[in-house]
Amino acid sequence: MLTGSPREAWKPWLAAGLWLTLIAIESTELFSSTNTSRFLYPLVTYLFGHIDPTKFFYWQGIGRKVGHVVGYGILSILLFRAWKATIIVPSASRWCWRWAQLAFFMTALVASLDEWHQSFLPSRTGAVHDVLLDSAAGLAAQILIYFWIRDRSGQESDSVAG
């Protein structure tokens, strides 16, 4: 079931590992809302003029949630690629449930561990709703992969037939 070609399988795992490292760094106190607002607020006011701090913190919160969705969506895609390179499924050359399930569950596990880690940091909070948001992003990424591959497979078969 596992591939015997570590020469190729390590590349997608390296990409996923680097992305996991980025998530771990962003999970530290250095990237807490309080710390990032210390340099973001002056930067934004320098670029755009005075901004009401209440509005700034509102939009910073939105931006942080968008960051969760994008970050964990990318993680899920990278994990899908890594499992695809690691587990050979002869009947599935482009997509299979096993790769998608493993990628999704690993994304949810990382999200859970990330929030658990943050619950121990004074300037961070571990939040269940962030785990749900991150997991939903991972699931959405797997759905997008499925439809992307399905649509591309249909286009390739159409171009071969035509």
MORA-V166296 format. One record per residue. N is the residue number from 0. RES is the residue in one small letter. SS is DSSP state (alpha for helix, beta for strand, coil for the rest). Layout:
N_RES_SS, N_RES_SS
//
This chain:
0_m_coil, 1_l_beta, 2_t_coil, 3_g_coil, 4_s_coil, 5_p_alpha, 6_r_alpha, 7_e_alpha, 8_a_alpha, 9_w_alpha, 10_k_alpha, 11_p_alpha, 12_w_alpha, 13_l_alpha, 14_a_alpha, 15_a_alpha, 16_g_alpha, 17_l_alpha, 18_w_alpha, 19_l_alpha, 20_t_alpha, 21_l_alpha, 22_i_alpha, 23_a_alpha, 24_i_alpha, 25_e_alpha, 26_s_coil, 27_t_coil, 28_e_alpha, 29_l_alpha, 30_f_alpha, 31_s_coil, 32_s_alpha, 33_t_alpha, 34_n_alpha, 35_t_alpha, 36_s_alpha, 37_r_alpha, 38_f_alpha, 39_l_alpha, 40_y_alpha, 41_p_alpha, 42_l_alpha, 43_v_alpha, 44_t_alpha, 45_y_alpha, 46_l_alpha, 47_f_alpha, 48_g_coil, 49_h_coil, 50_i_coil, 51_d_coil, 52_p_alpha, 53_t_alpha, 54_k_alpha, 55_f_alpha, 56_f_alpha, 57_y_alpha, 58_w_alpha, 59_q_alpha, 60_g_alpha, 61_i_alpha, 62_g_alpha, 63_r_alpha, 64_k_alpha, 65_v_alpha, 66_g_alpha, 67_h_alpha, 68_v_alpha, 69_v_alpha, 70_g_alpha, 71_y_alpha, 72_g_alpha, 73_i_alpha, 74_l_alpha, 75_s_alpha, 76_i_alpha, 77_l_alpha, 78_l_alpha, 79_f_alpha, 80_r_alpha, 81_a_alpha, 82_w_alpha, 83_k_alpha, 84_a_alpha, 85_t_alpha, 86_i_beta, 87_i_coil, 88_v_coil, 89_p_coil, 90_s_coil, 91_a_coil, 92_s_coil, 93_r_coil, 94_w_coil, 95_c_coil, 96_w_alpha, 97_r_alpha, 98_w_alpha, 99_a_alpha, 100_q_alpha, 101_l_alpha, 102_a_alpha, 103_f_alpha, 104_f_alpha, 105_m_alpha, 106_t_alpha, 107_a_alpha, 108_l_alpha, 109_v_alpha, 110_a_alpha, 111_s_alpha, 112_l_alpha, 113_d_alpha, 114_e_alpha, 115_w_alpha, 116_h_alpha, 117_q_alpha, 118_s_coil, 119_f_coil, 120_l_coil, 121_p_coil, 122_s_coil, 123_r_coil, 124_t_coil, 125_g_coil, 126_a_coil, 127_v_alpha, 128_h_alpha, 129_d_alpha, 130_v_alpha, 131_l_alpha, 132_l_alpha, 133_d_alpha, 134_s_alpha, 135_a_alpha, 136_a_alpha, 137_g_alpha, 138_l_alpha, 139_a_alpha, 140_a_alpha, 141_q_alpha, 142_i_alpha, 143_l_alpha, 144_i_alpha, 145_y_alpha, 146_f_alpha, 147_w_alpha, 148_i_alpha, 149_r_alpha, 150_d_alpha, 151_r_alpha, 152_s_alpha, 153_g_alpha, 154_q_alpha, 155_e_alpha, 156_s_alpha, 157_d_alpha, 158_s_alpha, 159_v_alpha, 160_a_alpha, 161_g_coil
//
